[in-house]
Amino acid sequence: MLDQLQAYAVQHQTLNAILVSALVLAVAYFLALPREHAPPILVDVPLVDISQVKKGQVELGGLQDALSINCEKYRGQLWQLKTRHGTIVVLPERFISELCYLPEEFVSLEAKNTDRFFTQYTRLTPTSIGHDPAHLLHCVKHDLTRNIGSLMKEISEETEYAFNSNLGECDDWREIALGNVLTRAVALVSGRVFAGPELNRNPDYLQSIIDFTFVAFKAIEAISRYPAWLRPLAQYWVEEVRGIKRSLDQMEKILASIVPERLRLIAEGKAPSNLTTWHINSVPAEKKNDLTVHAHTQLVVSTAAIHNTTMLTTHIIFDLLARPDYIGPIRDEITEVLSQGNESYLTKSSMPKLRKLDSFMKESQRIHPLGLLTFERKVMQDITLHDGTVLPKGCYFAVPAYFMAMDPERWGNPGEFDGNRFLKLRGDNSVGGKYTFIETGIGQHDLIAFGHGPHACPGRFFLNNEIKVILSYLLLNYEMKLLDGEGRPANLVSADGIGPAYSKKILIRRRKYAA
């Protein structure tokens, strides 16, 4: 009997010890979980709650209206905007010059993206998988930009294949969802440059790079609904976040045979010149065989390329079809530029000569900016601005690209679409530089849609050429128009930018005397 009582006591002591240990571990884990750290609020700087923005007695609550009203109200001043993603310090453009050259240790785009897009769960940055972003940045900023000239023939070939395979003969008028057709075309063309012809038409690869954009942004929205302390656990049951892992696994399987073969070709000096080769060459030796790194690179770079290029091109085509008087002169310009060259396709050197097309593209971008804010950063160390204002560590700031593009003091007639606006600003003899689509600046008639300074969008040079090749091919080979009785499709205004109506349909048919 005594032995049984002693055994019972020992069992309960053991059970109690296990329970206490489990409780201690649970408390320790909970205390170690991340907390939502609200960015600091600047004292004596106006604070606007985006949910309470009004025009008269009408509640608006959108970023577009908040910028329009308050950038005018606080013209030339700093002010703060409270959004559901946190508080942002909105800076007038006079502060850009002193901030754009600061290194990541002071103002960080990477840190802003990590916080805003929950990249530890959505895997939208290289650092989210423990990879140095400098390697991918070098590939885009240097290798891709330097090799654009030699890639123009491939870009043109893939553009022709993309539309021929999607539209077929198309001799009679037919309805198409413009955004859907362009998404596939941009994916094919971008994939040709990122992965090469042995992979970019692979249905699994093509679908993966198209879908990842939508998978990632659904994951951002889904994980944002959970408090910060719960996200490390929620990632395992939130279906949208689990979709990120499936996308990475799928791309790894696709690249399983490509990467070893590319390594062999590199060793033999026979590797093709595309992003896969450049990235393998740029990463450290221990990463060259890492399928996760290369799969992640393909998905992330494709997300940026497909998403932005498709939206910009859709906006431009909608604007052209709403103003068909511009089509003839632009089409004639393309034909003339092609006739002046020695090739049957547009070359890098011919691109600056497409001045009318370039001006129209830039005006479309001015009216329909993809990002209402730009030059977004997180402050990593306290910074004192030239007027004495201190931006404290942990705060976020941005520049109102939308207001700069629509400011009547800068443009005079900002609400009027003038496809020749930038052509006139450049004058008769300019074929490059100031007021071109890819140029950034903070002057009277400049746009900063691509950011500004050394950290401006590194892929804008490729994007510029890709869009012009796609538009030129469509204008030379097809007739397009809006549906009978319809005007330009209304934009989809989100919390971050102005997107085109992807699903809206237009009419298209092959030109009878196509080039």
C-alpha positions, 0 to 999 in steps of 0.5 A: 500500500505504501509503495502504491502511494509513493508511486502515485505521488511520484507520478503526480510530481512528474505530471506537475513538473511537465505542466509547469515546464510547458507553461513556462515554455508557452509564456516564453514563446508568447513573450518572444513573439513579435508585437505591432510597433506603431511608428512614432508620431511627429509632434507639431506636424499635422496628422490626418486620419485617412478614414476621416477625410472629407470633401465638404460633408462627404466622407471619402476615406481614400488615399487619392483624395487624402493626398489631393486635399492635404497636399494642397492644404499643407503645401510645402510642409510635412504632414502625417497620414494615418492609414490602416498600415501605419502612419506615414510622413508625407514629404514635399519634393524639396526634401528628396535631394537630401534623402535619396543619396542616404544609404540603407543604414539610414533610410531603407526601402527593404525594411519598408517592404518587409513591414508593409508586405509581411515578407517573412511570410509572403517571401516577396524580398530576397532577405525573406529567404536569407539571401542578399538582395544585392545579387538580384539588384546587380543583375537587374541594374547592370546585367539586364540594362547593359544587355538590352541591346542584344536582347531586342531581337528576342523581345521582338520575336517573343512579342510576335509569338505571344499575340499570334498564339493568343489571338490566332488569325483574328481577321474579324472583330472580336472581343478580348479582355485586354488585361488578360491578353497582355498579362500572358504576353508580358509573361512570355516576353519577360520569361524569355529574358529571365529564363530563356527559350527552353523554359519561358513557353513551358506551361508550368513555368508560365503559369507559375510566374503569372500566378505568383503575383496574385498569390502573394498579394492575396497572402499579404491581405490575408496575413494582415488580418492577424495581430503581429503576435499571432502571425508566426502561427497563423502562417501555417493555417492561412491558405493564402500564405501556404500558397506561397510555399506551394509556388516556391516548391513548384518553381524549384521542380521546374528549375531542377534540370535547368540550373545544373545544365546552366552551370555546365554551360557556364563552365564551358563558356557557352551559357546564354545571356539571360537572368538565370545565367547572370544570377548564377554568376553573381551569387556566392559559390555555396548558392550556385546550386541552391534551387530555392534561391534561384526559384525565389529569384524567378518568382520575385523578379517576374512579379515586379516585371509582369505586374507593373508592365501589364498595368502600364501597358493596359493604361496606355492602350485604354488611353489610345483607344479613348483618343484614336486621333493619336494612333495614326501619327504614332503608327506612322512614327513607328513605321518611319523609325523601322524604315531607317534601321537595318533590322526588321525589328526595333533596336535599342538605338531606335527606341529614343526616336519614338518620341510621340509614343514616348510622350504619350506613354509618359502622359498616361503614366502621369494621369494614371500613376501605379503608385500614389506615393513613391520614394517610400522608406523606413527611417533606420536612424534619427535623421535631421532635415535641413529645416531642423525637422527630425525624422525619428527612427522607426517612422515611414516617409513617402513623397506624394507622386500623385499630387506632384503629377496633378498639381496645377502649379506645376502643370497648369492644366493637370486634369487634361490629357495631352499626349504631346505634352512631353514632346512639346516640353522636349522641343524639336531636336531632343531624342533622349534625356529630359522629359522622357518616359524613363527619366526621373526628376523633381523639377517643374515638369518632372515625374517621380513615378520610378522614384529618384536618385541612385535607388530609382527603379532599376528595371525601368530601362527594360520596362521601357523597351518591352512596352514600346515593342509590345505597343508597336507590334499591336499598332502595326499589326492590329486595329483596336477600338473600345466597345460600341458606345463605351468610353475609356474603362474606369480605373480601379483605385485601391489603397495604394495606386490606380490600376486599370480594369483588367477584365474590361473588354475591347475589340481587336482585329488584324490589320488588312495591310499589317506590317 
